[in-house]
Amino acid sequence: MPRRRGRPKKSASPGHGVQTPRNSNVSSTKVSPDKEVPELEVQQSSAKPNDGIGDLLNLDLKNDKEPPKTYASVVGNPDDELKLKFIPATELNVNLVAKFTQEDIIETATYWDATLVCCILGANPPLEVVKGFINRIWKEYEIEEVSLLKEGQFIVMFKKSEDRDNVLKWKYYYFDNKPVWVQKWYPGVKVNVDTLDDIPIWIQLPDLDMKFWSLTGLSKLGSLVGKPVKRDRATAKKTKYSYARIQVEVKVQQEFPKEIKFVDEGDRVITHNRLYMNGTPVFVLTAKSWSTCRRIARERKAKRM
């Protein structure tokens, strides 16, 4: 057998892989017997075949060691300002008590300096309606929050105590022609509307002869109900003929008349038995029935519909 010429094939040593050609012009994989086989050079990858598997195993082992999560930890808010913790009680005279220190106390001396309470007498509107009402009548002031205290009573927190004080210059406002009483508020203060004795309400006197609409005439009629304050502009200008409308200060605890009587210029006794506040007879306005006033008004409105 004739001897083949050329370099003998180099055996691959351990740790060496396929080598890249030194001559970049090689275009064919076929090699002539007379030509030397180009040396190929491949860099060994530094990554280990099992690289990353160990980390995953360590992570699995770590997770196996973690205690199972409770329902409260899953659904609870992770914020630090919301999270509570268990603190053992202190024994005092054989009783277990919670012992407060100065570190446990929140300083609230000035927290409520810009807060007041609104009491809507005779109505209990939804919170969103009250928010719109308050932001409208006090739109020149910065309001932090409006929240519900109890039925018909709402807490209003301003950003500045000066704004709160400016609002309190008026003791009463009006929501849908119903008096709204305002006062300073902080936790623990008593809000007792039953002691109010100067609630301004608007009274309508339907079918009252226009000749009695003078300031003195309406003052005498209003004095039979409470303390007269003023008449409205339509009554003064006589632009609304169906009724006269006057504002009178009343007490929550007082009894309201079902009718009023007066003597005219001819010494004739006249009985007027129609006195209304927002469509509700005035005589139902007692300490127990400011909420009843709201119910009767709804019933009357439903009947008209």
C-alpha positions in Angstrom: 0.0 0.0 0.0 1.5 3.3 -1.0 2.2 5.7 1.9 0.0 8.8 2.1 1.7 12.0 2.3 0.8 14.8 4.7 0.9 15.4 8.4 -0.5 12.7 10.6 -3.8 13.6 12.2 -3.2 15.1 15.6 -5.0 13.3 18.4 -7.2 15.6 20.6 -5.9 15.9 24.1 -8.3 16.1 27.1 -9.5 19.6 27.7 -9.2 20.7 24.1 -12.1 21.0 21.7 -12.5 21.8 18.0 -10.1 24.5 16.8 -11.1 27.4 14.6 -9.2 27.9 11.3 -6.2 30.3 11.4 -6.8 31.2 7.8 -10.1 33.0 7.4 -10.1 32.4 3.6 -11.0 28.7 3.8 -14.2 28.3 1.9 -14.6 24.5 1.7 -14.7 21.7 4.2 -12.9 19.3 1.8 -9.2 19.2 2.3 -6.8 18.1 -0.3 -4.3 15.3 0.6 -1.5 17.6 -0.4 -2.6 20.4 1.9 -2.1 20.7 5.6 -5.2 20.4 7.7 -5.8 23.8 9.2 -5.6 23.9 13.0 -8.9 24.7 14.6 -9.2 26.5 17.9 -12.2 26.8 20.1 -12.2 28.6 23.5 -13.5 26.5 26.3 -16.6 27.8 27.9 -16.1 29.0 31.4 -19.7 28.1 32.4 -20.2 24.9 34.2 -22.9 22.5 32.9 -24.7 22.6 36.3 -24.2 26.3 36.8 -27.4 27.9 38.5 -28.8 24.6 39.7 -27.1 24.8 43.0 -28.6 28.3 43.6 -32.1 27.0 42.8 -31.6 24.1 45.2 -30.5 26.5 47.9 -33.5 28.7 47.3 -35.8 25.7 47.5 -34.2 24.7 50.8 -34.6 28.2 52.1 -38.3 28.3 51.2 -38.8 24.9 52.9 -37.5 26.4 56.1 -39.9 29.4 56.1 -43.0 29.0 58.3 -46.4 28.8 56.6 -48.1 32.2 56.2 -51.2 32.9 58.2 -54.5 34.3 56.7 -54.0 37.7 58.4 -50.5 38.0 56.9 -51.7 37.3 53.4 -54.8 39.6 53.4 -53.3 42.3 55.6 -51.7 45.5 54.5 -47.9 45.3 54.8 -47.5 49.0 55.6 -45.7 49.6 58.8 -48.2 52.3 59.9 -51.0 49.8 59.8 -49.4 46.7 61.2 -50.1 45.8 64.9 -48.3 43.3 67.0 -49.1 41.3 70.1 -47.8 42.8 73.4 -48.3 40.8 76.6 -50.5 42.4 79.3 -49.2 43.6 82.7 -50.6 42.1 85.9 -52.0 44.6 88.3 -53.8 43.6 91.4 -54.4 40.1 90.0 -55.9 41.6 86.9 -54.3 41.8 83.4 -54.2 45.3 82.1 -52.6 47.1 79.2 -49.9 49.5 80.5 -49.4 52.7 78.5 -46.1 54.7 78.6 -45.4 58.1 77.2 -44.1 56.6 74.0 -47.6 55.1 73.4 -49.4 58.4 73.5 -50.2 60.4 70.4 -49.9 64.2 70.8 -53.3 65.6 69.8 -53.2 69.0 71.5 -53.4 70.9 68.1 -54.7 68.1 65.9 -58.3 69.3 66.1 -57.7 73.1 66.0 -59.1 73.3 62.5 -62.2 71.0 62.9 -65.9 71.8 63.3 -69.2 69.9 63.3 -72.1 70.6 61.0 -75.6 69.6 62.3 -78.2 69.6 59.6 -81.6 70.0 61.4 -84.4 68.2 59.9 -82.4 66.3 57.2 -79.9 63.5 56.9 -78.5 63.8 53.3 -75.8 61.3 52.0 -72.2 62.1 52.7 -71.3 62.8 49.1 -74.2 65.3 48.9 -72.9 67.1 52.0 -69.3 67.1 50.6 -70.6 68.9 47.5 -72.6 71.4 49.6 -69.7 72.2 52.0 -67.2 72.6 49.2 -69.6 75.0 47.4 -70.5 77.3 50.3 -66.9 77.4 51.7 -65.1 77.2 48.4 -62.7 80.0 49.4 -61.3 77.8 52.2 -59.0 74.8 52.0 -60.9 71.7 53.3 -59.0 68.7 54.3 -61.8 66.2 54.9 -65.5 65.8 55.4 -66.7 62.7 57.3 -69.9 61.4 59.0 -70.2 61.7 62.8 -73.8 60.4 63.2 -77.2 60.9 61.6 -77.4 64.5 60.4 -74.0 65.4 61.9 -70.8 65.8 59.8 -67.2 66.5 60.8 -65.4 69.1 58.6 -61.6 69.4 58.9 -59.9 72.5 57.4 -56.2 72.8 56.6 -55.9 76.1 58.6 -57.5 76.9 61.9 -58.0 80.5 60.6 -60.4 79.2 58.0 -62.3 77.2 60.6 -62.6 80.3 62.7 -63.9 82.4 59.8 -66.6 79.9 59.1 -67.7 79.9 62.8 -68.4 83.7 62.6 -71.8 82.5 61.4 -73.6 80.1 63.8 -76.1 78.9 61.2 -76.1 78.2 57.5 -78.8 76.7 55.3 -79.0 73.4 53.4 -82.0 73.2 51.2 -83.7 75.8 53.4 -83.0 73.8 56.5 -80.8 75.3 59.3 -77.3 74.0 59.6 -75.7 74.6 63.0 -71.9 74.7 63.3 -69.6 74.6 66.3 -66.0 73.7 67.2 -65.4 70.0 67.6 -62.9 67.6 69.0 -63.3 64.0 70.3 -65.3 64.0 73.5 -67.2 67.3 72.9 -70.9 67.0 73.4 -73.1 67.9 70.4 -76.5 68.5 71.9 -79.0 70.1 69.5 -81.8 69.7 72.0 -80.6 72.8 74.0 -80.6 75.1 71.0 -82.9 78.1 71.5 -82.1 80.3 68.6 -82.6 78.2 65.5 -83.5 80.4 62.5 -86.3 78.8 60.4 -88.2 80.2 57.5 -92.0 80.2 57.9 -94.5 80.5 55.1 -97.9 82.1 55.6 -100.0 81.0 52.6 -103.0 83.1 51.6 -102.2 85.9 54.1 -103.7 89.1 52.9 -101.0 91.3 51.4 -102.0 94.3 53.5 -100.5 92.5 56.5 -97.1 92.2 54.9 -95.6 95.3 56.5 -92.5 95.0 58.7 -94.6 95.7 61.9 -97.4 93.4 60.8 -95.1 90.5 60.0 -93.1 91.1 63.2 -96.3 90.8 65.3 -97.3 87.6 63.5 -93.8 86.1 63.8 -93.7 86.9 67.5 -96.5 84.4 68.1 -94.1 81.7 66.9 -90.7 82.8 68.1 -88.3 85.8 67.7 -88.8 87.5 64.3 -85.6 88.2 62.4 -86.5 89.3 58.8 -88.8 88.8 55.8 -87.4 87.6 52.5 -86.9 89.9 49.5 -89.8 88.5 47.5 -92.1 89.4 50.4 -90.7 92.8 50.7 -90.9 93.5 47.0 -94.3 91.7 46.8 -93.2 89.7 43.8 -94.6 86.4 45.1 -98.3 86.6 45.9 -99.1 83.1 47.1 -97.5 83.4 50.6 -95.5 85.7 52.9 -92.2 84.3 54.1 -90.5 85.3 57.3 -87.5 84.1 59.4 -88.0 83.4 63.0 -85.7 82.1 65.7 -87.2 79.2 67.7 -86.3 76.7 70.4 -86.0 73.0 69.9 -87.9 72.3 73.0 -90.8 74.7 72.4 -94.3 73.9 71.3 -95.3 75.3 68.0 -98.8 76.6 67.4 -101.2 74.9 65.0 -102.7 78.3 64.2 -102.2 82.0 65.0 -104.9 84.6 65.7 -104.7 88.3 65.3 -107.1 91.3 65.4 -107.1 93.4 62.2 -107.6 97.2 61.9 -111.4 96.8 62.2 -111.2 94.8 65.4 -112.1 91.6 63.7 -110.5 88.4 65.0 -108.7 86.5 62.2 -107.5 82.9 62.5 -104.7 81.8 60.3 -104.2 78.1 60.5 -101.6 77.5 57.8 -98.0 77.9 58.9 -95.4 75.9 57.0 -91.6 75.3 57.0 -90.5 73.8 53.7 -93.9 72.4 53.1 -94.2 70.8 56.6 -96.7 72.2 59.2 -94.7 74.1 61.8 -96.5 72.5 64.7 -94.7 69.2 64.1 -91.3 70.7 64.8 -90.7 69.5 68.3 -87.6 68.1 70.0 -88.6 64.6 69.1 -89.7 65.3 65.5 -87.0 67.2 63.6 -86.4 63.9 61.9 -90.2 63.5 61.6 -90.2 66.7 59.7 -88.0 65.2 57.1 -90.2 62.1 56.8 -93.4 64.1 56.4 -91.8 66.2 53.7 -90.9 63.1 51.8 -94.4 61.7 52.1 -95.9 64.9 50.9 -93.6 65.0 47.9 -94.4 61.4 47.1 -98.2 62.2 47.1 -97.7 65.1 44.7 -95.8 62.8 42.3 
